[in-house]
């Protein structure tokens, strides 16, 4: 499997920035202090990758042996903290509405990025022939950080209720896994990530949800 490592780094960096921002904003809305904001932001960014590494026996997880993404998440969180601290109106009115729209896009990009990165990591670790495993690892990489964030913030994980969230990751992971041995690896990776992003954005735009047992 010949993945362009520079492309892989770029994709993972986008996901890190996106998820660190979403985690930090959850902490801000929960009125946590600086440490809480840092912990939630960084955990959201690298938590999924940590879970993936633990499952495949990559111990210690790569976030400890190659902390570049932890550092990137930390810088992102600090910039967001300073922005909110200096502009208290940021959380009100049109500023927040515009920010949430941007964050929805970034969140979709982050989900797509981490889903395909999770699959790449599993394949490079020698598990490419186990399609169910690599799809699962791609999804857990994509949604794991958000699950940890929501648990730490004391709320029901969004992945269990938010517009077609995990389903978008599953669809993109399945597409990537099915294409990777038939077309150029980079194109397959981008196709998988794009599928996640498109499904996620459409679900947000049209309020797609899976059915619940009890009608609301």
C-alpha positions in Angstrom: 0.0 0.0 0.0 1.7 3.2 -1.2 0.1 6.1 0.6 1.5 9.6 0.1 2.8 10.3 3.7 2.6 14.1 3.1 -1.1 13.7 2.1 -1.7 11.5 5.1 -0.1 14.1 7.5 -2.2 16.9 5.9 -5.4 14.9 6.3 -4.7 14.0 9.9 -3.7 17.6 10.7 -7.0 18.9 9.4 -8.8 16.3 11.5 -6.8 17.3 14.6 -7.6 21.0 14.3 -11.3 20.3 13.6 -11.8 17.9 16.6 -9.6 20.0 19.0 -11.8 23.0 18.2 -15.1 21.1 18.7 -13.8 19.6 22.0 -12.7 23.0 23.3 -16.0 24.6 22.5 -17.9 21.9 24.4 -15.7 22.7 27.4 -16.3 26.4 27.0 -20.0 26.0 26.9 -19.8 23.8 30.0 -17.9 26.7 31.6 -14.8 24.6 32.4 -11.5 26.3 33.3 -8.4 26.4 31.1 -7.3 22.9 32.1 -10.7 21.4 31.4 -10.8 23.1 28.0 -7.3 21.8 27.1 -8.1 18.3 28.3 -11.4 18.1 26.4 -9.9 19.6 23.2 -6.8 17.4 23.1 -8.8 14.3 24.1 -11.3 14.9 21.3 -8.5 15.3 18.8 -6.3 12.3 19.7 -8.7 10.0 21.8 -9.9 8.0 18.8 -6.4 7.3 17.6 -5.5 6.2 21.2 -8.4 3.7 21.3 -7.4 2.4 17.8 -3.8 1.9 18.9 -4.8 0.1 22.1 -7.0 -2.3 20.1 -4.3 -3.3 17.6 -1.6 -3.5 20.4 0.3 -0.4 19.4 1.6 0.3 22.9 2.3 2.9 23.9 -0.2 4.7 21.6 1.4 6.9 19.0 0.2 10.1 20.7 2.9 9.5 23.3 5.7 8.4 20.9 5.0 11.0 18.3 3.2 13.9 20.0 3.1 16.2 17.0 -0.7 16.0 16.9 -1.1 16.5 20.6 1.0 19.7 20.2 -1.2 20.8 17.2 -4.3 20.2 19.2 -2.9 22.1 22.2 -2.1 25.1 20.0 -5.5 25.0 18.4 -7.2 24.9 21.8 -5.1 27.8 23.2 -5.9 30.0 20.1 -9.6 29.3 20.6 -9.4 30.0 24.3 -7.6 33.4 23.7 -10.2 34.3 21.1 -13.1 33.6 23.4 -11.4 35.2 26.4 -10.7 38.4 24.5 -14.1 38.6 22.8 -16.9 37.6 25.2 -19.5 38.3 22.6 -18.1 35.5 20.5 -20.5 33.1 22.2 -23.5 35.3 21.5 -25.6 36.2 18.5 -24.4 36.0 14.9 -20.8 35.3 15.9 -21.7 32.0 17.5 -24.1 31.1 14.7 -21.4 31.6 12.1 -18.9 29.8 14.2 -21.2 26.8 14.6 -21.7 26.6 10.8 -18.0 26.6 10.3 -17.5 24.0 13.0 -20.1 21.7 11.4 -18.0 21.8 8.2 -14.8 21.2 10.2 -16.4 18.5 12.2 -17.4 16.7 9.0 -13.9 17.1 7.6 -12.4 15.8 10.8 -14.7 12.8 10.8 -13.8 11.9 7.2 -10.1 12.5 7.8 -9.8 10.4 10.9 -11.9 7.6 9.5 -9.5 7.0 6.5 -6.4 7.6 8.7 -7.6 4.9 11.1 -7.9 2.5 8.2 -4.5 3.4 6.9 -2.9 2.8 10.3 -4.6 -0.6 10.5 -3.4 -1.6 7.1 0.2 -0.4 7.7 0.1 -2.4 10.9 -0.5 -5.6 8.8 -4.3 -6.0 9.1 -5.2 -5.1 5.6 -6.8 -8.5 4.9 -9.3 -8.2 7.7 -11.8 -5.8 6.3 -14.2 -5.9 9.2 -11.4 -5.0 11.5 -10.0 -2.1 9.5 -13.5 -0.7 9.0 -14.2 -0.9 12.7 -10.8 0.8 13.5 -11.5 3.5 11.0 -14.9 4.3 12.6 -13.5 4.1 16.2 -10.7 6.5 15.1 -13.3 8.9 13.7 -15.8 8.8 16.6 -13.8 7.7 19.6 -12.5 11.1 20.6 -16.0 12.6 20.5 -17.3 9.8 22.7 -14.6 10.4 25.2 -15.3 14.1 25.1 -19.0 13.7 25.7 -18.5 11.2 28.6 -16.1 13.6 30.2 -18.5 16.5 29.7 -21.3 14.5 31.3 -23.6 14.3 28.3 -25.0 11.5 26.0 -22.4 11.0 23.3 -23.5 12.7 20.1 -22.6 9.7 18.1 -25.7 7.9 19.6 -28.1 10.7 18.7 -26.6 13.2 16.3 -27.6 13.4 12.6 -26.2 10.2 10.9 -22.8 10.7 12.5 -21.3 7.2 13.0 -23.3 6.0 9.9 -21.4 8.5 7.8 -18.1 7.2 9.1 -19.2 3.6 8.5 -20.2 4.3 4.9 -16.9 6.1 4.1 -14.9 3.4 5.8 -16.7 0.7 3.8 -16.2 2.6 0.5 -12.4 3.1 1.2 -12.0 -0.6 2.2 -13.7 -1.7 -1.0 -11.7 0.6 -3.3 -8.2 0.4 -1.8 -7.1 -2.7 -3.7 -8.7 -1.7 -7.0 -7.6 1.9 -7.6 -4.8 4.3 -6.6 -4.6 4.3 -2.8 -4.6 8.1 -2.5 -7.7 8.4 -4.7 -9.4 5.7 -2.7 -8.5 7.5 0.6 -9.9 10.8 -0.7 -13.0 9.1 -2.0 -13.7 7.5 1.4 -13.1 10.8 3.2 -15.3 12.7 0.8 -18.1 10.2 1.2 -18.1 10.7 5.0 -18.0 14.5 4.6 -20.8 14.7 2.0 -23.1 12.3 4.0 -22.4 14.2 7.2 -23.1 17.7 5.7 -26.3 16.5 4.0 -27.5 14.9 7.2 -26.9 18.2 9.0 -28.5 20.3 6.2 -31.7 18.1 5.9 -31.8 16.9 9.6 -31.5 13.2 8.7 -31.8 11.0 11.7 -32.1 7.3 12.3 -35.5 6.2 13.7 -36.0 6.0 17.4 -38.2 3.4 19.3 -40.4 6.1 20.7 -41.9 8.8 18.5 -41.0 12.3 19.6 
